[in-house]
Amino acid sequence: MTEILIPEELMPRRFGRDPDDGSQPVFPRDVPELQQSIEANVHKRDFGRRFAEKLKHNSQLTHLGWVAGYHTQFMFDCVSTIRSLEVLEIGLSRVADLSGITRLSNLNCLAMDTTGPATDLSPICQLKSLVSLSLGLSKRITTLDDFSTNSLSSLRALLLGSSSDAPVTLESLEPLGAIESLEYLVLVQVRSKDPSLAAIAKLPRLKAFQYDRNARFDLEDLDTMKARGVEVFEF
């Protein structure tokens, strides 16, 4: 397995679990009402919907990982009412409308195995508190223009990949140059019609750039990154 250059503490499974910062993550198992709902409904066919209803407007949860099965629009809309959420992991997605996520103003870390049927990433790009973002892009996503708004002013780590075994092709990576806070950028099976990395090479805080060897990016831009002290790796 390829080692991802993003520091472990910025990845979803570890984010917000530093015992030295005094914080105490709250998971569903830590909330009695939710734990009871899990135990009572876990074997029922409509467990996902029942549990999603229980999650509505919860004010205690900080961490939620919903990686099993398909994440429906109803589930997503219920989760989007949990304003206390700081870390959210979503597995397979059937969510076409991501607009509800803009209510999660405290969200620091978001990971989606696939963007599914969604074609508009602008709601995610409005999350100003995001520090870490991982997205598995479906073939419905052909442009990253939503990232050019420069709203992700806290984002330090970004992982973009394909949600299938086949690479995903984008128009350009230039919009990522608007994320001036970015320190770590990893591209997995991501292709670009425009091979330029000039905008990324100018990112003032970039520490590491990682991509797969079959991508055809501009070699001069890669050399520019290295000359600036950016760690550049391919896998």
Backbone as a ProteinNet text record, in pm:
[ID]
protein_1_A
[PRIMARY]
MTEILIPEELMPRRFGRDPDDGSQPVFPRDVPELQQSIEANVHKRDFGRRFAEKLKHNSQLTHLGWVAGYHTQFMFDCVSTIRSLEVLEIGLSRVADLSGITRLSNLNCLAMDTTGPATDLSPICQLKSLVSLSLGLSKRITTLDDFSTNSLSSLRALLLGSSSDAPVTLESLEPLGAIESLEYLVLVQVRSKDPSLAAIAKLPRLKAFQYDRNARFDLEDLDTMKARGVEVFEF
[TERTIARY]
84.1	0	87.8	51.7	127.2	108.6	218.4	209.5	172.3	65.8	21.8	101.5	146.8	234.3	163.1	31.3	-41.4	-18.8	20.7	43.6	-78.3	-53.3	-160.5	-262.5	-215.4	-307.7	-403.9	-378.6	-469	-561.4	-548	-634.1	-757.2	-870.8	-997.1	-992	-923.7	-926.6	-852.4	-767.4	-691.9	-724.6	-791.5	-814.5	-891.9	-841.9	-911.2	-899.1	-800	-784.7	-654.3	-603.4	-479.4	-507.5	-458	-486.8	-421.6	-326.6	-255	-327.4	-430.5	-495.9	-618.4	-647.5	-756	-894.7	-905.2	-1037.2	-1080.5	-1209.3	-1263.6	-1362.9	-1322	-1414.2	-1537.5	-1651	-1776	-1828.1	-1836.5	-1885.4	-2027.4	-2101.5	-2235.9	-2240.2	-2137.3	-2136.9	-2126.9	-2084.8	-2070.7	-2200	-2300.4	-2429.7	-2530.5	-2576.6	-2663.5	-2781.3	-2851	-2968.3	-2929.8	-2816.1	-2772.8	-2722.9	-2651.9	-2604	-2721.2	-2825.4	-2945	-3012.6	-3014.2	-3075	-2997.4	-2864.8	-2780.9	-2810.8	-2812.5	-2834.9	-2974	-3072.9	-3210.4	-3243.1	-3168.7	-3207.8	-3102	-2984.5	-2873.4	-2903.7	-2985.3	-3014.5	-3140	-3203.6	-3324	-3287.4	-3370.2	-3339.7	-3329	-3410.9	-3410.3	-3330.4	-3226.1	-3144.9	-3091.4	-3040.5	-2981.1	-3076.9	-3198.2	-3297.1	-3337.6	-3357.6	-3394.2	-3285.3	-3160.4	-3049.7	-3033.5	-3050.7	-3040.2	-3141.3	-3261.2	-3364.3	-3323.8	-3258	-3211.8	-3100	-3026.8	-2913.7	-2957	-3076.4	-3122.2	-3103	-3035	-3017.2	-2946.1	-2870.6	-2792	-2689.9	-2672.3	-2582.6	-2456.6	-2435.9	-2321	-2213.2	-2253.8	-2158.2	-2053.3	-1928.9	-1821.6	-1762.4	-1772.4	-1714.4	-1819.9	-1831.5	-1926.2	-1866.6	-1858.7	-1810.6	-1921.6	-1973.7	-2081.9	-2028.1	-1949.9	-1877.1	-1935.4	-2031.1	-2089.5	-2215.1	-2230.1	-2348.9	-2353.2	-2467.7	-2485.2	-2541	-2485.7	-2529.8	-2635.4	-2762.2	-2871	-2886.7	-2966.7	-2993.7	-3058.8	-3150.9	-3216.4	-3114.4	-3024.7	-2921.7	-2835.2	-2793.6	-2706.7	-2774.7	-2901.8	-2974.4	-2990.9	-3008	-3016	-2881.9	-2774.4	-2640.2	-2607.2	-2656.2	-2626.2	-2693.1	-2773.3	-2833.7	-2750	-2642	-2559.7	-2452.7	-2486.7	-2397.8	-2270.9	-2269.7	-2151.1	-2043.7	-2074.6	-1980.7	-1849.7	-1740.5	-1607.4	-1540.4	-1574.1	-1516	-1628.9	-1631.2	-1734.9	-1672.2	-1699	-1655.5	-1778.6	-1781.3	-1892.6	-1837.3	-1900.3	-1856.9	-1921.6	-1987.3	-2053.2	-2169.9	-2182.8	-2280.6	-2380.1	-2506.5	-2612.1	-2668.5	-2586.1	-2628	-2603.6	-2709.7	-2696.9	-2685.3	-2749.9	-2753.4	-2672	-2557.7	-2467.7	-2489.9	-2590.1	-2605.1	-2622.1	-2679.5	-2701.4	-2575	-2464	-2339.4	-2290.3	-2340.3	-2297.4	-2337.6	-2433.1	-2474.3	-2370.8	-2277.4	-2178.6	-2057.5	-2078.1	-1974.4	-1856.1	-1871	-1761.3	-1682	-1717	-1652.8	-1507	-1417.2	-1273.2	-1218.9	-1282.8	-1230.6	-1345.9	-1336.4	-1440.1	-1375.2	-1427.6	-1379.3	-1499.7	-1501.3	-1607.2	-1542.3	-1575.6	-1517.8	-1556	-1673.1	-1716.3	-1810.1	-1799.9	-1893.9	-2024.7	-2031.6	-2155.5	-2218.8	-2350.8	-2420.7	-2406.8	-2342.1	-2328.1	-2243.3	-2281.7	-2204.4	-2155.4	-2206.4	-2173.6	-2098.3	-1970.5	-1889	-1883.6	-1954.7	-1945.4	-1987.1	-2086.2	-2117.6	-1997.8	-1922.5	-1803.8	-1701	-1688.7	-1588.8	-1625.7	-1743.1	-1783	-1751.8	-1694	-1666	-1533	-1539.3	-1419.3	-1337	-1397.9	-1325	-1253.1	-1274.2	-1211.8	-1059.8	-999.4	-853.5	-806.3	-887.7	-851.6	-971	-944.8	-1051.7	-1003	-1079.8	-1050	-1174.9	-1160.2	-1274.2	-1240.1	-1326.9	-1318.2	-1409.6	-1352.7	-1430.2	-1492.7	-1620.5	-1685.5	-1661.5	-1696.2	-1675.4	-1769.2	-1866.9	-1954.1	-1880.4	-1770.7	-1691.3	-1582.8	-1592	-1494.7	-1416.1	-1456.8	-1388.1	-1375.3	-1270.1	-1248.7	-1271.2	-1347.4	-1367.5	-1423.1	-1499.5	-1556.4	-1448.7	-1330.6	-1221.1	-1157.7	-1186.2	-1120.6	-1176.3	-1280.4	-1341.9	-1254.7	-1153.1	-1061.6	-1133.9	-1243.2	-1317.9	-1258	-1178.6	-1119.4	-992.5	-1011.9	-898.3	-822.4	-876.2	-808.1	-754.1	-778.8	-745.8	-595.4	-549.1	-406.7	-376.7	-471.2	-447.6	-562.9	-527.4	-628.3	-586.9	-675.3	-655.7	-769.7	-735.6	-833.6	-799.9	-899.9	-877.8	-996.8	-984.2	-1096.7	-1177.9	-1309	-1394.3	-1409.9	-1348.5	-1353.4	-1212.1	-1201	-1068.8	-1008.3	-1091.9	-1044.7	-1010.1	-910.1	-875.5	-989.7	-991.8	-1087.9	-1011.8	-1069.7	-1003.3	-1071.2	-990.3	-1039.1	-990.1	-1055.9	-1015	-879.1	-860.6	-737.1	-726.4	-603.2	-579.5	-555.7	-561.8	-532.7	-618.2	-748	-828.8	-772.6	-695.9	-638.5	-535.7	-487.3	-391.7	-451.4	-584.4	-650.1	-645.5	-608.3	-608.9	-472.4	-452.9	-321.4	-274	-364.8	-327.5	-279.4	-289.9	-263.6	-117.3	-97.7	36	63	-40.6	-24.5	-129.5	-83	-173.4	-139.2	-238	-220.1	-325.1	-280	-368.5	-353	-462.3	-459.6	-549.5	-490.6	-564.1	-642.4	-579.7	-637.6	-557.2	-626.4	-563.9	-614.8	-539.4	-579.8	-551.9	-650.6	-629.8	-521.1	-509.9	-404.6	-295.6	-175.5	-70.9	-1.6	-35.3	33.7	6.2	112.4	102.6	151.8	157.6	215.5	145.3	11.4	-62.4	-34.4	-21.6	7.4	150.3	241.4	382	401.5	306.7	317.7	253.3	188.3	123.4	226.7	206.4	310.3	344.7	249.8	273.7	289.3	290.6	294.7	423.1	405.5	517.8	539	428.7	440.3	335.1	379.1	289.3	314.3	208.2	219.2	119.2	164.6	77.8	119.6	32	68.6	147.7	236.7	336.4	277	151.5	90.8	31.7	29.8	-16.1	93.6	53.1	149.6	145.4	221.5	225.9	352.1	349.3	460.7	585.4	692.9	815.2	881.6	873.4	932.8	862.4	730.8	656.4	694.1	714.1	757.7	895.9	984.6	1118.5	1111.4	1017.6	999.2	959.5	869.6	829.6	949.8	1026.3	1141.9	1242.2	1262.3	1357.5	1311.8	1181.1	1126.5	1126.2	1172	1177.1	1056.2	965.2	847.3	888.4	843.6	866.3	772.5	830.5	751.6	774.3	664.5	674.9	570.5	606.3	509.1	500	387.5	370.1	311.1
-119.4	0	124.7	221.6	345.2	430.9	483.6	571	711.7	764.8	899.5	999.3	1106.5	1201.5	1292.6	1294.5	1378.1	1324	1409.2	1362.9	1292.7	1191.3	1109.2	1191.3	1293	1371.2	1456.8	1466.7	1539.8	1446.8	1317.4	1220.7	1193.8	1157.6	1144.8	1052.7	939.5	842.2	890.6	993	1042.7	1187.3	1256.8	1399.4	1427.6	1522.6	1563.6	1467.7	1378.4	1280.3	1299.9	1420.3	1450.1	1467.4	1376.2	1386.1	1506.4	1568.3	1681	1814.1	1818.2	1946.7	1967.1	1868.7	1883.9	1856.8	1828.7	1805	1660.5	1637.4	1503.4	1475.4	1402	1370.9	1297.4	1327	1260.5	1184.3	1052.5	963.9	918.9	859.3	810.7	718.2	636.3	543.3	615.9	742.7	820.2	890.1	884.1	946.7	835.2	819.1	706.2	683.3	788.3	774.2	712.7	754.7	702.4	559	529.5	393.5	297.1	339.9	257	234	336.6	323.6	225	229	135.4	-7.9	-30.5	-165.6	-218.8	-129.8	-172.8	-194.9	-125.3	-127.5	-180.4	-214.5	-245.1	-359	-454.6	-568.5	-549.1	-435.3	-409.1	-355.3	-388.5	-353.1	-201.9	-126.1	19.4	88.1	19	74.5	213.1	228.9	356.3	472.4	453.5	561	588.2	481.4	498.8	575.4	535.9	600.1	745	769.5	905.6	997.8	948.9	1029.1	1065.1	970.8	997.2	1101.7	1111.4	1203.8	1349.3	1372	1507.4	1603.4	1713.7	1825.1	1785.1	1675.9	1641	1751.7	1786.3	1897.4	1851.5	1718.2	1665.1	1606.1	1545.3	1474.6	1567.1	1521	1592.4	1507.3	1373.5	1282.4	1182.7	1169.5	1073.8	1007.8	875.3	800	710.5	741.1	663	603.3	497	444.4	314.5	254.9	128.1	154.6	82.2	96.8	229.8	255.9	379.7	490.6	607.7	726.7	794.4	792.3	847.5	997.6	1059.5	1202.1	1229	1141.4	1159.6	1154.9	1056.5	1046.8	1172.4	1215.2	1331.5	1455.8	1473	1590.3	1586.4	1466.1	1453.2	1487	1432.3	1458.5	1607.4	1672.4	1814.2	1905.8	1848.4	1928.1	1923.7	1843.9	1827.7	1935.9	2052.3	2168	2155.5	2060.7	2041.7	1956.3	1896.9	1805.2	1873.4	1804.5	1851.7	1758.6	1629.8	1530.3	1445.4	1431.8	1353.1	1267.2	1135.6	1041.2	979.1	981.3	924.1	822.4	705.5	603.2	622.9	521.9	531	630.2	712.6	820.6	815.7	838.8	860.4	1001.4	1090	1226.7	1317.4	1370.9	1461.3	1607.2	1640.8	1779.3	1790.7	1857.7	1871.2	2001.2	2078.1	2212.3	2214.2	2107.9	2105.7	2114	2073	2067.6	2206.4	2309.3	2444.9	2483.8	2408.9	2437.2	2391.1	2306	2250	2343.3	2455.1	2558.9	2520.9	2415.2	2371.1	2255.8	2214.5	2097.5	2127.3	2048.9	2063	1960.2	1843.7	1733.4	1661.9	1651.1	1584.1	1484	1361.7	1258.4	1191.6	1189.6	1123	1026.7	897.9	798.6	825.9	883	920.5	1038.9	1126.4	1237.8	1192.7	1066.8	1008.6	1088.2	1107.2	1178.1	1330.7	1382	1527.5	1585.2	1701.7	1771	1907.3	1952	2084	2069.7	2106.4	2097.5	2228.5	2330.1	2460.8	2460.1	2377	2375.2	2334.4	2234.8	2192	2304.2	2375.9	2482.2	2605.5	2604.7	2715.5	2689.2	2573	2535.5	2597.1	2716.6	2793.2	2732.9	2647	2587.5	2458.3	2408	2282	2291.8	2194.1	2182.5	2068	1962.7	1844.2	1800.7	1773.4	1733.4	1620.9	1510.8	1398.3	1368.9	1367.6	1344.1	1239.9	1141	1048.8	1102.2	1153.1	1220.7	1119.8	1137.8	1056.3	1121.7	1051.9	1105.8	1221.2	1246.3	1362	1492.4	1481.7	1600.7	1616.7	1723	1746.4	1875.3	1955.9	2081.8	2106.7	2179	2216.7	2366.1	2426.9	2571.9	2618.8	2534	2574.3	2605.5	2548	2571.6	2710.1	2775.7	2903.1	3019.4	2995.1	3103.1	3149.5	3069.3	3101.9	3105.5	3028.3	3023.9	2925.2	2830.4	2729	2784.6	2887.1	2962.8	2892.5	2779.4	2705.1	2570.4	2535.8	2402.2	2379.6	2275.8	2241.6	2117	2022.5	1895.4	1865.3	1831.6	1799	1672.8	1573.6	1450	1436.9	1433.2	1412.5	1283.9	1198.3	1072.3	1037	927.9	876.3	783.2	788.1	702	563.3	540.8	409.7	363.9	248.9	198.1	275.6	347.4	424.3	567.2	628.7	766.9	863.1	975.2	1080.9	1195.6	1254.3	1359.2	1493.2	1592.5	1726.6	1823.6	1937.2	2038.1	2097.1	2128	2193.3	2183.7	2192.5	2196.2	2339.2	2433.1	2572.5	2626.8	2592.2	2646.3	2616	2508.2	2474.7	2577.8	2656.8	2761.5	2871.2	2872.6	2973.5	2937.1	2811.6	2765.6	2796.5	2918.7	2965.5	2900.8	2843.7	2778.7	2635.1	2582.3	2440	2403.8	2295.3	2245.1	2109.8	2026.4	1890.6	1866.3	1823.9	1794.5	1657.4	1569	1433.2	1409.6	1363.6	1332.7	1185.4	1110.8	966.9	937.2	891.2	863.2	985.5	1100.2	1224.5	1270.2	1297.2	1345.8	1486.4	1562.1	1696.5	1720.4	1776.6	1810.4	1915.9	2000	2100.9	2048.2	2018.3	1958.4	2056.3	2183.4	2283.9	2269.8	2287.5	2292.3	2426.9	2524.5	2654.7	2718.6	2712.7	2774.8	2704.2	2572.6	2494.8	2521.2	2534.4	2558.4	2689.9	2781.9	2912.8	2916.5	2807.3	2807.2	2836.4	2940.1	2986.3	2890.9	2802.3	2715.6	2568.9	2538.6	2399.5	2330.6	2214.8	2136.2	2007.7	1947.2	1818	1804.1	1748.1	1719.3	1575.8	1498.1	1356.3	1322.5	1244.5	1209.9	1073.3	1011	879.8	895.8	802.2	814.4	818.7	778.6	779.6	915	1007.8	1143.1	1215	1297.4	1368	1516.9	1555.7	1695	1762.1	1893.1	1970.9	1950.8	1903	1873.2	1998.8	2109	2233.4	2281.8	2265.9	2306.3	2218.7	2089.6	2000.1	2040.8	2078	2123.1	2252.7	2339.9	2465.5	2437.1	2340.9	2302.5	2253.1	2163	2106.3	2214.3	2309.9	2419	2505.2	2510	2587.1	2507.6	2383.4	2299.9	2213.5	2206.6	2119.9	1974.4	1886	1743.8	1695	1640.1	1592.3	1443.3	1366.6	1220.6	1168	1062	991.3	847.1	783.8	645.6	563.9
0	0	0	-82.7	-92.6	32.1	81.7	197.7	152.4	208.2	175.6	259	194.9	261.5	361.5	358.1	452.9	594.7	688.4	826.1	883.9	964	1019	1097.2	1167.9	1250.7	1167.9	1037.3	949.6	872.1	893.6	827.7	914.7	853.9	928.9	1049.5	1038.8	1148.8	1273.1	1256.2	1371.1	1405.6	1316.5	1333.8	1463.2	1540.8	1662.5	1778.6	1773.8	1882.6	1959.2	1956.1	2025.6	2174.8	2258.9	2402.4	2469.1	2399.3	2459.4	2443.2	2353.1	2331.8	2420.6	2505.4	2601	2546.7	2417.2	2358.8	2380.5	2374.3	2393.5	2282	2178	2068.4	2118.3	2058.5	2094.9	1973.2	1987.1	1882.1	1917.9	1823.2	1855.2	1976.3	1992.9	2107.3	2241.1	2237.4	2360.7	2400.8	2316.2	2344.9	2372.3	2495.6	2533.9	2439.8	2403	2316.5	2182.1	2127.1	1997.4	2009.6	2117	2138.7	2153.2	2221.7	2237.4	2102.9	2020.7	1887.9	1802.5	1812.5	1737.4	1780.4	1911.6	1963.7	1928.5	1926.4	1902.9	1755.1	1665.9	1524.7	1428.7	1478.4	1389.7	1292.8	1331.5	1244.6	1159.7	1173	1095.9	957.3	860.2	721.3	703	773.7	758.2	868.6	917.1	1025.7	991.2	868	829.6	844.5	798.3	806.6	952	1029	1170.1	1246.1	1221.1	1291.8	1245.9	1116.9	1065	1131.1	1151.5	1217.5	1360.2	1428	1564.8	1568.7	1459.5	1454.1	1437.7	1389.9	1358.8	1476.3	1446.3	1540	1669.9	1666.2	1784.1	1809.7	1934.8	1968.9	2041.5	2049.5	2122.4	2032.7	1921.8	1836.3	1776.7	1780.6	1711.4	1599.1	1610.7	1512.4	1464.9	1333.4	1278.1	1154.8	1157.1	1042.4	990.9	872.3	813.4	684.2	697.8	583	528.5	598	553.2	471.8	360.8	278.7	205.7	143.6	68.2	156	139	209.9	122.9	166.5	86.9	110.5	26.1	42.9	178.2	219.8	349.4	462.7	458.4	562.3	564.7	446.8	437.6	493.9	459.9	509	660.7	717.5	863.9	928.1	872.2	925.2	917.1	814.1	794.2	895.9	986.1	1093.8	1220.9	1221.8	1342.7	1343.4	1389.7	1380.1	1464.2	1557.1	1641.5	1573.5	1458.9	1392.8	1355.2	1385	1348.3	1247.1	1253.2	1161.8	1104.2	971.2	904.7	795.6	803.4	699.9	634.7	503.1	428.2	329	324.6	230.2	94.7	42.7	-86.8	-78.5	-180.6	-174.2	-289.6	-254.1	-352.9	-336.6	-287.8	-256.4	-376.2	-433.3	-547.1	-503.3	-392.5	-343.9	-215.6	-224.5	-109.7	-32.5	-69.7	-14.2	137.3	195.2	339.4	421.6	362.6	439.5	479	413.8	447.8	589.2	647.8	785.7	887.7	845	937.9	948.4	1011.8	1018.3	1106.6	1188.3	1274.6	1214.8	1092.8	1033.3	998.7	1056.5	1032.9	934.8	930.9	850.2	780.2	647.3	568.8	474.4	473.7	381.4	317	183.4	108.2	10.1	22.5	-68.1	-212.5	-232.5	-366.2	-360	-458.5	-468.5	-532.2	-576.9	-626.8	-739.8	-734.4	-841.5	-834.2	-731.8	-717	-830.3	-878.1	-981.7	-933.8	-820.2	-767	-635.1	-635.7	-514.4	-437.3	-483.7	-419.2	-271.8	-229.5	-85.7	-0.1	-46	28.3	32.3	-78.2	-86.6	-5.5	56.6	143.2	290.6	319.8	458.6	503.2	554.1	585.7	699	780.4	893.1	854.5	732.1	691.8	696.1	761.2	767.5	678.8	669.5	591.6	507.1	378.2	286.6	195.9	192.2	103.8	21.8	-110.4	-198.4	-303.4	-317.9	-429.7	-539	-645.6	-749.9	-846	-872.4	-974.7	-1110.3	-1216.4	-1350.5	-1381.5	-1293.7	-1312.4	-1282.5	-1208.2	-1176.3	-1282.2	-1359.9	-1467.3	-1447.1	-1349.6	-1325	-1175	-1138.2	-998.6	-978.7	-1068.6	-1063	-929.1	-861	-731.6	-628.6	-645.9	-551	-569.7	-678.8	-708.2	-628.1	-547.2	-469.4	-353.6	-318.7	-208.5	-74.2	-62.5	63.7	163.5	114.4	202.2	266.5	345.8	398.5	510	560.8	667.7	620.6	494.1	445.6	437.7	507.3	506.8	424.4	419.8	351.2	256.2	131.6	30.7	-43	-42	-117.5	-216.6	-344.2	-450	-523	-540	-609.9	-695.6	-767.2	-844.4	-756.5	-770.1	-689.7	-750.3	-866.4	-930.5	-963.1	-1027.5	-1064.7	-1180.6	-1254.5	-1369.7	-1327.9	-1390.8	-1358	-1389.4	-1320.9	-1348.6	-1415.2	-1519.1	-1594.7	-1570.9	-1532.2	-1503.6	-1610.8	-1619.8	-1717.5	-1680.9	-1552.5	-1508.1	-1356.3	-1307.9	-1163.8	-1114.8	-1204.5	-1170.3	-1056.6	-1046.5	-935.5	-797.1	-783.9	-653.3	-608.3	-701.3	-666.7	-580.7	-565.5	-481.2	-333.6	-302	-161.8	-100.4	-59.5	-15.7	113.7	190.3	316.7	297.2	174.9	150.2	174.8	251.9	282.7	217.7	205.9	152.8	44.8	-73.2	-184.6	-241.3	-243	-295.5	-403.4	-520.9	-632.4	-667.2	-661.6	-688.1	-808.7	-916.4	-1040	-1087.6	-1077.8	-1126.5	-1247.5	-1355.6	-1477.5	-1506.6	-1583.9	-1619.4	-1767.3	-1836.4	-1977.4	-1991.2	-1890.4	-1884.2	-1791	-1841.8	-1758.2	-1663.8	-1673.9	-1594.2	-1444.9	-1367.4	-1221	-1169.1	-1258.8	-1223.7	-1105.1	-1101.3	-991.5	-859.8	-866	-745.3	-697.8	-792.3	-758.2	-684.4	-698.4	-633.3	-494.9	-455.1	-324.3	-215.1	-135.2	-42.2	71.1	110.9	226.7	189.5	60.6	18.1	66	131.6	182.6	103.6	55.6	-11.8	-120.7	-234.2	-345.7	-389.5	-399.1	-431.3	-541.9	-639.5	-751.5	-805.2	-885.7	-938.6	-1068.1	-1092.3	-1197.7	-1338.8	-1354.6	-1487	-1525.2	-1430.2	-1461.3	-1539.8	-1633.3	-1717.5	-1685.4	-1583.7	-1544	-1597.5	-1602.2	-1655.2	-1568.8	-1630.6	-1556.4	-1500.9	-1574.1	-1525	-1398.8	-1396.2	-1276.7	-1157.4	-1181.3	-1073.9	-1023.6	-1115.4	-1076.3	-997.1	-1033.4	-959.2	-815.4	-796.6	-661.2	-581.5	-642.5	-572.8	-535.1	-624.1	-598.6	-481.6	-457.9	-346.6	-217.4	-222.9	-103.5	-80.8	-180	-168.5	-192.3	-106	-127.4	-238	-344.1	-457.1	-472.4	-465.8	-475.6	-573.1	-643.2	-726	-677.2	-702.8	-660.9	-773.7
[MASK]
+++++++++++++++++++++++++++++++++++++++++++++++++++++++++++++++++++++++++++++++++++++++++++++++++++++++++++++++++++++++++++++++++++++++++++++++++++++++++++++++++++++++++++++++++++++++++++++++++++++++++++++++++++++++++++++++++++++++++++

